[in-house]
Amino acid sequence: MGGKQYIEFVEQIRDRPGLYGLNGTYHPTVMLLLGFDLARDGDLLRGFREWLVVCKGECSSLMWYAFVFQEALPGVSLRNWGRLEPEQDLHAVDVLFSLVLEFLQERDDA
């Protein structure tokens, strides 16, 4: 699996989260992506954190999920990621999928 297959897989999760046991909240969505990435020996998200840093133009030691969280919800503490308002969760998940898919597309094109 790789390239276009990863894009299709992430799109499936985005479009039908319930099939993957997700309820549209940020924390479980991140955990699913992390788990899948680990199962693929880091191949799904290889370079994602670095890509985020370059896109933002700032040095950062944050993990990718914290970086995306800050991008989606500036000013909201990551410690609250399990206690977000429903609209915050939806927005954070939307930003997550948008960034992951953009990254995978660019990586595939390269």
Salt bridges, closest charged atoms under 4 A:
ASP15 OD1 - ARG14 NE 2.84
ASP43 OD1 - ARG46 NH1 3.00
GLU71 OE1 - LYS56 NZ 3.26
ASP108 OD2 - LYS4 NZ 3.45
